[in-house]
Amino acid sequence: MDSPRNCPPAPFWRHLLAMLYDSLLIIPLFMGATAIWVSIWGPTADIQHPTVPPYVQWLSWAAILIMFFGIFWRRGGQTLGMQAWRIKLETADGATVSWRQILLRISGALVSLGALGLGYGWRFLPPERRYWHDTWSDTRLILTPKRR
């Protein structure tokens, strides 16, 4: 297997497809959490008066994101979508990411998206070609070699 220094950066299109795959796993988790909260607080009569407090919903979704990505990235640097598209997350020196880096990356990705996607567009500017959240968390996405 190639050393981390020899692996090229993951192409943007592969990362987009990996995010799509992962969203197909995360959305049902969000729905399950919502179902649990609705079973506890009861159904909503109308959209203006939700029974589940919004902060509970948002905190549970944040916990799901942190645990989903955190567990996968700590175990092997890849979510299921990243495995399908041969992308791996690692530190700049090729090591496994820490929980601190995971939290920085997730919060940075949300900021990147919240800034009208500018943090994602940053990837197209030389010389480093990294997302904002890659820079802030000192991580990078690499393309892994094909298995034989």
C-alpha positions in Angstrom: 0.0 0.0 0.0 1.2 3.5 -0.8 2.4 5.7 2.0 0.1 8.6 2.9 2.5 11.1 1.2 2.2 9.2 -2.1 -1.7 9.2 -2.2 -3.2 12.0 -4.3 -5.9 14.3 -3.0 -9.5 13.0 -3.4 -11.2 14.5 -6.4 -14.1 16.8 -5.6 -16.7 14.7 -7.5 -15.8 11.7 -5.5 -16.2 13.6 -2.3 -19.7 14.9 -3.4 -20.8 11.3 -4.2 -19.5 10.1 -0.8 -21.4 12.9 0.9 -24.6 11.8 -1.0 -24.1 8.2 0.1 -23.5 9.2 3.7 -26.6 11.5 3.7 -28.6 8.4 2.8 -27.5 6.9 6.1 -27.7 10.0 8.2 -31.2 11.1 7.2 -32.8 7.9 8.5 -30.9 8.4 11.8 -32.4 12.0 12.0 -35.8 10.5 11.3 -35.4 7.9 14.0 -34.4 10.5 16.6 -37.4 12.6 15.6 -39.7 9.6 16.0 -38.3 9.0 19.5 -38.8 12.7 20.5 -42.3 12.7 19.1 -43.1 9.5 21.0 -42.0 11.2 24.2 -43.5 14.7 23.7 -46.5 13.7 21.5 -47.4 14.7 18.0 -47.5 18.3 16.7 -50.9 19.8 16.1 -49.6 22.5 13.7 -46.2 23.8 12.5 -46.4 27.0 14.5 -46.6 25.1 17.8 -44.2 22.1 17.8 -44.4 19.9 20.9 -40.7 18.8 20.6 -38.5 21.8 21.6 -36.4 22.8 18.6 -33.2 22.9 20.8 -33.8 19.2 21.6 -34.1 18.3 18.0 -31.0 20.3 16.9 -28.9 18.9 19.8 -29.9 15.3 18.9 -29.0 15.9 15.3 -25.7 17.4 16.2 -25.0 14.4 18.5 -25.9 12.0 15.6 -23.5 13.8 13.2 -20.6 13.8 15.7 -21.1 10.2 16.6 -21.6 9.0 13.0 -18.5 10.7 11.6 -16.5 10.4 14.8 -16.9 6.6 15.0 -16.1 6.0 11.4 -13.2 8.5 11.1 -11.6 7.2 14.3 -11.9 3.6 13.3 -10.4 3.8 9.9 -10.7 7.3 8.5 -13.6 6.4 6.2 -17.4 6.5 6.4 -19.3 4.0 4.3 -19.7 6.5 1.5 -16.0 7.3 1.6 -15.2 3.6 1.4 -17.4 3.2 -1.7 -15.5 6.1 -3.4 -12.0 5.2 -2.0 -11.6 8.4 0.0 -9.9 8.5 3.3 -9.6 11.3 6.0 -6.3 11.6 7.7 -4.1 14.2 9.4 -1.6 16.1 7.4 1.1 13.6 8.4 -1.0 10.5 7.6 -2.2 9.7 11.2 -5.7 8.9 12.4 -7.7 12.0 13.2 -8.4 12.9 16.9 -11.8 13.7 18.4 -10.7 17.3 18.6 -10.0 17.3 14.9 -13.4 15.6 14.2 -15.2 18.3 16.2 -13.3 21.0 14.4 -14.0 19.4 11.0 -17.7 19.0 11.6 -18.2 22.5 12.9 -16.0 23.9 10.2 -18.0 22.1 7.5 -21.2 23.6 8.9 -19.6 27.1 8.8 -18.3 26.4 5.3 -21.8 25.4 4.2 -23.4 28.3 6.1 -21.2 30.8 4.3 -23.0 30.0 1.1 -20.7 27.2 0.4 -17.6 29.4 0.2 -15.7 27.0 2.5 -16.3 24.2 -0.1 -15.4 26.5 -3.0 -12.1 27.2 -1.4 -11.0 23.8 -2.5 -10.6 25.1 -6.1 -8.0 27.7 -5.1 -4.3 26.8 -5.3 -1.9 25.9 -3.9 -3.3 23.6 -1.2 -6.7 22.9 -2.6 -8.3 22.1 0.7 -11.7 23.0 2.2 -11.8 25.5 5.1 -12.6 22.7 7.5 -9.6 20.7 6.3 -7.3 23.7 7.0 -8.9 24.4 10.4 -8.7 20.7 11.5 -5.3 20.0 9.9 -6.8 17.1 7.9 -6.9 16.1 4.3 -8.9 13.8 2.1 -6.9 11.4 0.0 -7.7 8.9 -2.8 -6.9 5.4 -1.6 -5.4 2.9 -4.0 -7.7 0.2 -5.5 -7.8 -3.1 -3.7 -6.3 -6.0 -5.5 
